[in-house]
Structure formats: structure tokens, C-alpha cells
Amino acid sequence: MLLGGIIISSVAGGINYMINIIFKQKKAYTYCIAGALLNIAMLPPLIPEMRQSIKKLWGR
């Protein structure tokens, strides 16, 4: 669960950074976009593990 929280905050940071790049900076560098997308890409593998952890904690 703790790792899930860390990953979710990292994904939120990546999304926030992409919004900042698009709307505020108006400049897009390859390494910035790649870094933000890597943070966002951590979410899909996390979903099954979080479901499993929640089921173990709450017995559902």
C-alpha cells in the first residue's frame, strides 16, 4: 500500500508536469516529456496490485 501511494503521487506529479509544459512553459523538450511519461506509465502495473492489497485489507 505504501508503494502504491508513492507511485500515485509520482503519477500525479507527472501529470502536473505535463500540464505545466503544455499550458505554462509552451516549450516541450524530449527529455522532459519522457520523464513525465515514465512517471505516468507506472500506473497501469500498479492497479492489479492495489486491488489485491485492498481485498486483503478489507476482505472483499
N, CA, C and O atoms as a CHARMM CRD file, in Angstrom:
* protein
*
  240
    1    1 MET  N      0.82200  -1.19400   0.00000 PROA 1      0.00000
    2    1 MET  CA     0.00000   0.00000   0.00000 PROA 1      0.00000
    3    1 MET  C      0.86600   1.25700   0.00000 PROA 1      0.00000
    4    1 MET  O      0.54900   2.23000  -0.68300 PROA 1      0.00000
    5    2 LEU  N      1.94100   1.23700   0.75300 PROA 2      0.00000
    6    2 LEU  CA     2.81100   2.41000   0.80400 PROA 2      0.00000
    7    2 LEU  C      3.44000   2.66800  -0.55400 PROA 2      0.00000
    8    2 LEU  O      3.51300   3.81200  -1.00100 PROA 2      0.00000
    9    3 LEU  N      3.89200   1.61400  -1.20600 PROA 3      0.00000
   10    3 LEU  CA     4.45700   1.77100  -2.54600 PROA 3      0.00000
   11    3 LEU  C      3.40600   2.31000  -3.50500 PROA 3      0.00000
   12    3 LEU  O      3.71700   3.12000  -4.37800 PROA 3      0.00000
   13    4 GLY  N      2.17200   1.86900  -3.34800 PROA 4      0.00000
   14    4 GLY  CA     1.08200   2.38100  -4.17000 PROA 4      0.00000
   15    4 GLY  C      0.89300   3.87600  -3.99000 PROA 4      0.00000
   16    4 GLY  O      0.66900   4.59700  -4.96200 PROA 4      0.00000
   17    5 GLY  N      0.98000   4.33700  -2.77300 PROA 5      0.00000
   18    5 GLY  CA     0.86000   5.77300  -2.50800 PROA 5      0.00000
   19    5 GLY  C      1.98700   6.56400  -3.12600 PROA 5      0.00000
   20    5 GLY  O      1.78200   7.66200  -3.64400 PROA 5      0.00000
   21    6 ILE  N      3.17300   6.00400  -3.07000 PROA 6      0.00000
   22    6 ILE  CA     4.32700   6.67000  -3.67400 PROA 6      0.00000
   23    6 ILE  C      4.15400   6.76000  -5.18700 PROA 6      0.00000
   24    6 ILE  O      4.42400   7.79900  -5.79100 PROA 6      0.00000
   25    7 ILE  N      3.70600   5.67300  -5.78900 PROA 7      0.00000
   26    7 ILE  CA     3.53000   5.66300  -7.24400 PROA 7      0.00000
   27    7 ILE  C      2.40400   6.60900  -7.65100 PROA 7      0.00000
   28    7 ILE  O      2.53000   7.32300  -8.64600 PROA 7      0.00000
   29    8 ILE  N      1.32100   6.62400  -6.90800 PROA 8      0.00000
   30    8 ILE  CA     0.21700   7.52900  -7.23600 PROA 8      0.00000
   31    8 ILE  C      0.67200   8.98700  -7.15200 PROA 8      0.00000
   32    8 ILE  O      0.30100   9.80000  -7.99800 PROA 8      0.00000
   33    9 SER  N      1.46200   9.31800  -6.14700 PROA 9      0.00000
   34    9 SER  CA     1.95600  10.69500  -6.06000 PROA 9      0.00000
   35    9 SER  C      2.92500  11.00500  -7.20300 PROA 9      0.00000
   36    9 SER  O      2.96300  12.13700  -7.68700 PROA 9      0.00000
   37   10 SER  N      3.69900  10.02700  -7.63400 PROA 10     0.00000
   38   10 SER  CA     4.60000  10.21600  -8.76200 PROA 10     0.00000
   39   10 SER  C      3.81800  10.42800 -10.05300 PROA 10     0.00000
   40   10 SER  O      4.18400  11.26900 -10.87400 PROA 10     0.00000
   41   11 VAL  N      2.74300   9.66400 -10.23200 PROA 11     0.00000
   42   11 VAL  CA     1.88800   9.82600 -11.41300 PROA 11     0.00000
   43   11 VAL  C      1.24400  11.21700 -11.40200 PROA 11     0.00000
   44   11 VAL  O      1.18600  11.88500 -12.43400 PROA 11     0.00000
   45   12 ALA  N      0.76500  11.64500 -10.24300 PROA 12     0.00000
   46   12 ALA  CA     0.17100  12.97900 -10.14000 PROA 12     0.00000
   47   12 ALA  C      1.19500  14.05600 -10.48000 PROA 12     0.00000
   48   12 ALA  O      0.86600  15.04400 -11.13700 PROA 12     0.00000
   49   13 GLY  N      2.41700  13.86800 -10.04000 PROA 13     0.00000
   50   13 GLY  CA     3.48500  14.81000 -10.37600 PROA 13     0.00000
   51   13 GLY  C      3.76900  14.83300 -11.87000 PROA 13     0.00000
   52   13 GLY  O      3.99500  15.89900 -12.44200 PROA 13     0.00000
   53   14 GLY  N      3.75900  13.66900 -12.50600 PROA 14     0.00000
   54   14 GLY  CA     3.97600  13.59600 -13.95000 PROA 14     0.00000
   55   14 GLY  C      2.87500  14.29500 -14.72200 PROA 14     0.00000
   56   14 GLY  O      3.14000  15.00200 -15.69500 PROA 14     0.00000
   57   15 ILE  N      1.63000  14.09700 -14.28600 PROA 15     0.00000
   58   15 ILE  CA     0.50500  14.76200 -14.94400 PROA 15     0.00000
   59   15 ILE  C      0.59500  16.27500 -14.75000 PROA 15     0.00000
   60   15 ILE  O      0.37600  17.04200 -15.68700 PROA 15     0.00000
   61   16 ASN  N      0.91500  16.69100 -13.54300 PROA 16     0.00000
   62   16 ASN  CA     1.06700  18.11400 -13.25800 PROA 16     0.00000
   63   16 ASN  C      2.18200  18.72100 -14.11000 PROA 16     0.00000
   64   16 ASN  O      2.04400  19.83400 -14.61900 PROA 16     0.00000
   65   17 TYR  N      3.26900  17.99900 -14.26100 PROA 17     0.00000
   66   17 TYR  CA     4.39000  18.49500 -15.05600 PROA 17     0.00000
   67   17 TYR  C      4.00600  18.60600 -16.53000 PROA 17     0.00000
   68   17 TYR  O      4.38400  19.57200 -17.19400 PROA 17     0.00000
   69   18 MET  N      3.25300  17.61900 -17.05600 PROA 18     0.00000
   70   18 MET  CA     2.80600  17.69000 -18.44800 PROA 18     0.00000
   71   18 MET  C      1.88500  18.88900 -18.65700 PROA 18     0.00000
   72   18 MET  O      1.98900  19.58000 -19.67100 PROA 18     0.00000
   73   19 ILE  N      0.99300  19.14000 -17.71500 PROA 19     0.00000
   74   19 ILE  CA     0.11200  20.30600 -17.81200 PROA 19     0.00000
   75   19 ILE  C      0.93000  21.58600 -17.80000 PROA 19     0.00000
   76   19 ILE  O      0.65000  22.51600 -18.55600 PROA 19     0.00000
   77   20 ASN  N      1.93200  21.63100 -16.94800 PROA 20     0.00000
   78   20 ASN  CA     2.81400  22.78800 -16.87300 PROA 20     0.00000
   79   20 ASN  C      3.55300  22.99500 -18.19500 PROA 20     0.00000
   80   20 ASN  O      3.66100  24.12500 -18.67000 PROA 20     0.00000
   81   21 ILE  N      4.05400  21.92800 -18.78600 PROA 21     0.00000
   82   21 ILE  CA     4.76400  22.02600 -20.06100 PROA 21     0.00000
   83   21 ILE  C      3.83000  22.55800 -21.14900 PROA 21     0.00000
   84   21 ILE  O      4.20500  23.44400 -21.91800 PROA 21     0.00000
   85   22 ILE  N      2.62700  22.01800 -21.20900 PROA 22     0.00000
   86   22 ILE  CA     1.70000  22.36000 -22.29500 PROA 22     0.00000
   87   22 ILE  C      1.14900  23.77900 -22.15900 PROA 22     0.00000
   88   22 ILE  O      1.13000  24.52900 -23.13600 PROA 22     0.00000
   89   23 PHE  N      0.70600  24.15000 -20.97500 PROA 23     0.00000
   90   23 PHE  CA    -0.02100  25.40600 -20.83200 PROA 23     0.00000
   91   23 PHE  C      0.80700  26.58000 -20.32400 PROA 23     0.00000
   92   23 PHE  O      0.48000  27.72600 -20.63200 PROA 23     0.00000
   93   24 LYS  N      1.85100  26.33800 -19.56900 PROA 24     0.00000
   94   24 LYS  CA     2.60400  27.45800 -18.99500 PROA 24     0.00000
   95   24 LYS  C      3.92400  27.70200 -19.71300 PROA 24     0.00000
   96   24 LYS  O      4.21200  28.83100 -20.11200 PROA 24     0.00000
   97   25 GLN  N      4.72600  26.65900 -19.88100 PROA 25     0.00000
   98   25 GLN  CA     6.04700  26.84800 -20.48200 PROA 25     0.00000
   99   25 GLN  C      5.97000  27.02700 -21.99600 PROA 25     0.00000
  100   25 GLN  O      6.75100  27.77500 -22.58300 PROA 25     0.00000
  101   26 LYS  N      5.03900  26.34500 -22.60800 PROA 26     0.00000
  102   26 LYS  CA     4.84300  26.36700 -24.05700 PROA 26     0.00000
  103   26 LYS  C      6.09700  25.94500 -24.82000 PROA 26     0.00000
  104   26 LYS  O      6.24700  26.26900 -25.99800 PROA 26     0.00000
  105   27 LYS  N      6.98600  25.23200 -24.16200 PROA 27     0.00000
  106   27 LYS  CA     8.15400  24.61700 -24.78400 PROA 27     0.00000
  107   27 LYS  C      8.18300  23.16400 -24.34600 PROA 27     0.00000
  108   27 LYS  O      7.98200  22.85600 -23.17100 PROA 27     0.00000
  109   28 ALA  N      8.43100  22.29000 -25.28100 PROA 28     0.00000
  110   28 ALA  CA     8.45600  20.87100 -24.95000 PROA 28     0.00000
  111   28 ALA  C      9.80100  20.28700 -25.35200 PROA 28     0.00000
  112   28 ALA  O     10.15500  20.26200 -26.53100 PROA 28     0.00000
  113   29 TYR  N     10.53400  19.82600 -24.37100 PROA 29     0.00000
  114   29 TYR  CA    11.80200  19.16400 -24.61800 PROA 29     0.00000
  115   29 TYR  C     11.59900  17.65900 -24.49000 PROA 29     0.00000
  116   29 TYR  O     10.81100  17.19900 -23.66300 PROA 29     0.00000
  117   30 THR  N     12.30200  16.90800 -25.30100 PROA 30     0.00000
  118   30 THR  CA    12.12800  15.45700 -25.34500 PROA 30     0.00000
  119   30 THR  C     12.35500  14.81800 -23.98200 PROA 30     0.00000
  120   30 THR  O     11.57200  13.96500 -23.56300 PROA 30     0.00000
  121   31 TYR  N     13.40900  15.21300 -23.28700 PROA 31     0.00000
  122   31 TYR  CA    13.72200  14.58000 -22.00500 PROA 31     0.00000
  123   31 TYR  C     12.69500  14.92800 -20.93400 PROA 31     0.00000
  124   31 TYR  O     12.45600  14.12800 -20.03000 PROA 31     0.00000
  125   32 CYS  N     12.09200  16.09600 -21.02000 PROA 32     0.00000
  126   32 CYS  CA    11.05100  16.46400 -20.05100 PROA 32     0.00000
  127   32 CYS  C      9.79000  15.63900 -20.27400 PROA 32     0.00000
  128   32 CYS  O      9.18400  15.13600 -19.32800 PROA 32     0.00000
  129   33 ILE  N      9.40500  15.50900 -21.54100 PROA 33     0.00000
  130   33 ILE  CA     8.21900  14.72100 -21.86400 PROA 33     0.00000
  131   33 ILE  C      8.44900  13.26100 -21.51100 PROA 33     0.00000
  132   33 ILE  O      7.56100  12.60400 -20.96800 PROA 33     0.00000
  133   34 ALA  N      9.63300  12.75200 -21.81500 PROA 34     0.00000
  134   34 ALA  CA     9.93800  11.34900 -21.49400 PROA 34     0.00000
  135   34 ALA  C      9.88100  11.10900 -19.99100 PROA 34     0.00000
  136   34 ALA  O      9.34000  10.09300 -19.55600 PROA 34     0.00000
  137   35 GLY  N     10.41600  12.00200 -19.20500 PROA 35     0.00000
  138   35 GLY  CA    10.38400  11.85400 -17.75400 PROA 35     0.00000
  139   35 GLY  C      8.96900  11.86600 -17.20500 PROA 35     0.00000
  140   35 GLY  O      8.62200  11.05400 -16.34700 PROA 35     0.00000
  141   36 ALA  N      8.15300  12.79000 -17.70200 PROA 36     0.00000
  142   36 ALA  CA     6.76600  12.86000 -17.24200 PROA 36     0.00000
  143   36 ALA  C      5.99800  11.61000 -17.65600 PROA 36     0.00000
  144   36 ALA  O      5.22400  11.07200 -16.86500 PROA 36     0.00000
  145   37 LEU  N      6.20100  11.14500 -18.88300 PROA 37     0.00000
  146   37 LEU  CA     5.50000   9.94700 -19.34700 PROA 37     0.00000
  147   37 LEU  C      5.94700   8.69200 -18.60000 PROA 37     0.00000
  148   37 LEU  O      5.14200   7.79000 -18.37200 PROA 37     0.00000
  149   38 LEU  N      7.20500   8.62800 -18.22300 PROA 38     0.00000
  150   38 LEU  CA     7.67100   7.48400 -17.42800 PROA 38     0.00000
  151   38 LEU  C      6.99300   7.46500 -16.06200 PROA 38     0.00000
  152   38 LEU  O      6.65000   6.39800 -15.55200 PROA 38     0.00000
  153   39 ASN  N      6.80000   8.62600 -15.47600 PROA 39     0.00000
  154   39 ASN  CA     6.08200   8.68300 -14.20000 PROA 39     0.00000
  155   39 ASN  C      4.64000   8.22100 -14.37100 PROA 39     0.00000
  156   39 ASN  O      4.12100   7.47600 -13.54000 PROA 39     0.00000
  157   40 ILE  N      3.99700   8.66000 -15.44400 PROA 40     0.00000
  158   40 ILE  CA     2.60700   8.27400 -15.69900 PROA 40     0.00000
  159   40 ILE  C      2.50500   6.78700 -16.02900 PROA 40     0.00000
  160   40 ILE  O      1.51800   6.14200 -15.67500 PROA 40     0.00000
  161   41 ALA  N      3.51400   6.23800 -16.70400 PROA 41     0.00000
  162   41 ALA  CA     3.48600   4.83200 -17.12500 PROA 41     0.00000
  163   41 ALA  C      3.57700   3.85400 -15.96300 PROA 41     0.00000
  164   41 ALA  O      3.35400   2.65900 -16.15700 PROA 41     0.00000
  165   42 MET  N      3.89300   4.31900 -14.77700 PROA 42     0.00000
  166   42 MET  CA     3.95800   3.42900 -13.61800 PROA 42     0.00000
  167   42 MET  C      2.57400   3.01300 -13.12400 PROA 42     0.00000
  168   42 MET  O      2.45600   2.05000 -12.36600 PROA 42     0.00000
  169   43 LEU  N      1.53400   3.72100 -13.54000 PROA 43     0.00000
  170   43 LEU  CA     0.19600   3.46500 -13.01200 PROA 43     0.00000
  171   43 LEU  C     -0.42300   2.13700 -13.45800 PROA 43     0.00000
  172   43 LEU  O     -0.91800   1.40700 -12.59900 PROA 43     0.00000
  173   44 PRO  N     -0.42600   1.78100 -14.73800 PROA 44     0.00000
  174   44 PRO  CA    -1.10700   0.53500 -15.13500 PROA 44     0.00000
  175   44 PRO  C     -0.62700  -0.73500 -14.41900 PROA 44     0.00000
  176   44 PRO  O     -1.46700  -1.55400 -14.04600 PROA 44     0.00000
  177   45 PRO  N      0.67100  -0.93900 -14.21200 PROA 45     0.00000
  178   45 PRO  CA     1.06900  -2.14700 -13.46900 PROA 45     0.00000
  179   45 PRO  C      0.66100  -2.11900 -11.99600 PROA 45     0.00000
  180   45 PRO  O      0.57900  -3.16600 -11.35400 PROA 45     0.00000
  181   46 LEU  N      0.40800  -0.93600 -11.46900 PROA 46     0.00000
  182   46 LEU  CA     0.05300  -0.80900 -10.06100 PROA 46     0.00000
  183   46 LEU  C     -1.38100  -1.22300  -9.78000 PROA 46     0.00000
  184   46 LEU  O     -1.67000  -1.72100  -8.69300 PROA 46     0.00000
  185   47 ILE  N     -2.27800  -1.03100 -10.72400 PROA 47     0.00000
  186   47 ILE  CA    -3.70900  -1.23700 -10.48500 PROA 47     0.00000
  187   47 ILE  C     -4.03800  -2.64700  -9.98400 PROA 47     0.00000
  188   47 ILE  O     -4.73600  -2.76200  -8.97700 PROA 47     0.00000
  189   48 PRO  N     -3.57300  -3.73300 -10.62900 PROA 48     0.00000
  190   48 PRO  CA    -3.89300  -5.06500 -10.09700 PROA 48     0.00000
  191   48 PRO  C     -3.33800  -5.30900  -8.68900 PROA 48     0.00000
  192   48 PRO  O     -3.98800  -5.94900  -7.86300 PROA 48     0.00000
  193   49 GLU  N     -2.15100  -4.80200  -8.42900 PROA 49     0.00000
  194   49 GLU  CA    -1.56100  -4.99400  -7.09900 PROA 49     0.00000
  195   49 GLU  C     -2.33200  -4.22500  -6.03500 PROA 49     0.00000
  196   49 GLU  O     -2.50500  -4.71400  -4.91900 PROA 49     0.00000
  197   50 MET  N     -2.79600  -3.02700  -6.37300 PROA 50     0.00000
  198   50 MET  CA    -3.57800  -2.25800  -5.40500 PROA 50     0.00000
  199   50 MET  C     -4.92200  -2.94300  -5.12900 PROA 50     0.00000
  200   50 MET  O     -5.38300  -2.97200  -3.98800 PROA 50     0.00000
  201   51 ARG  N     -5.54400  -3.48800  -6.16700 PROA 51     0.00000
  202   51 ARG  CA    -6.80600  -4.21900  -5.96300 PROA 51     0.00000
  203   51 ARG  C     -6.60000  -5.39600  -5.02100 PROA 51     0.00000
  204   51 ARG  O     -7.40500  -5.63300  -4.12000 PROA 51     0.00000
  205   52 GLN  N     -5.52300  -6.12200  -5.23600 PROA 52     0.00000
  206   52 GLN  CA    -5.22400  -7.28600  -4.41400 PROA 52     0.00000
  207   52 GLN  C     -4.96200  -6.85200  -2.96000 PROA 52     0.00000
  208   52 GLN  O     -5.43600  -7.49900  -2.02600 PROA 52     0.00000
  209   53 SER  N     -4.23000  -5.78900  -2.77800 PROA 53     0.00000
  210   53 SER  CA    -3.93800  -5.30100  -1.42200 PROA 53     0.00000
  211   53 SER  C     -5.20100  -4.84500  -0.71400 PROA 53     0.00000
  212   53 SER  O     -5.37600  -5.10200   0.47700 PROA 53     0.00000
  213   54 ILE  N     -6.07500  -4.17500  -1.43400 PROA 54     0.00000
  214   54 ILE  CA    -7.32600  -3.69100  -0.83600 PROA 54     0.00000
  215   54 ILE  C     -8.20700  -4.87400  -0.43700 PROA 54     0.00000
  216   54 ILE  O     -8.84100  -4.85900   0.61800 PROA 54     0.00000
  217   55 LYS  N     -8.24000  -5.90400  -1.29600 PROA 55     0.00000
  218   55 LYS  CA    -9.02800  -7.09600  -0.96900 PROA 55     0.00000
  219   55 LYS  C     -8.48500  -7.77500   0.29200 PROA 55     0.00000
  220   55 LYS  O     -9.26000  -8.24700   1.12300 PROA 55     0.00000
  221   56 LYS  N     -7.16800  -7.82500   0.43400 PROA 56     0.00000
  222   56 LYS  CA    -6.58500  -8.44200   1.62900 PROA 56     0.00000
  223   56 LYS  C     -6.87900  -7.61300   2.87500 PROA 56     0.00000
  224   56 LYS  O     -7.16100  -8.16700   3.93700 PROA 56     0.00000
  225   57 LEU  N     -6.81500  -6.29900   2.74900 PROA 57     0.00000
  226   57 LEU  CA    -7.04400  -5.44300   3.90900 PROA 57     0.00000
  227   57 LEU  C     -8.50200  -5.44200   4.35300 PROA 57     0.00000
  228   57 LEU  O     -8.79000  -5.53200   5.54700 PROA 57     0.00000
  229   58 TRP  N     -9.41900  -5.34000   3.39900 PROA 58     0.00000
  230   58 TRP  CA   -10.82600  -5.19900   3.73900 PROA 58     0.00000
  231   58 TRP  C    -11.63800  -6.45400   3.52600 PROA 58     0.00000
  232   58 TRP  O    -12.84600  -6.45300   3.76600 PROA 58     0.00000
  233   59 GLY  N    -11.00400  -7.53100   3.08000 PROA 59     0.00000
  234   59 GLY  CA   -11.67400  -8.81000   2.94400 PROA 59     0.00000
  235   59 GLY  C    -12.76500  -8.87000   1.89600 PROA 59     0.00000
  236   59 GLY  O    -13.75000  -9.58800   2.06800 PROA 59     0.00000
  237   60 ARG  N    -12.60800  -8.13900   0.82700 PROA 60     0.00000
  238   60 ARG  CA   -13.61000  -8.15000  -0.25500 PROA 60     0.00000
  239   60 ARG  C    -13.06200  -8.81700  -1.45900 PROA 60     0.00000
  240   60 ARG  O    -13.75200  -8.92500  -2.47300 PROA 60     0.00000
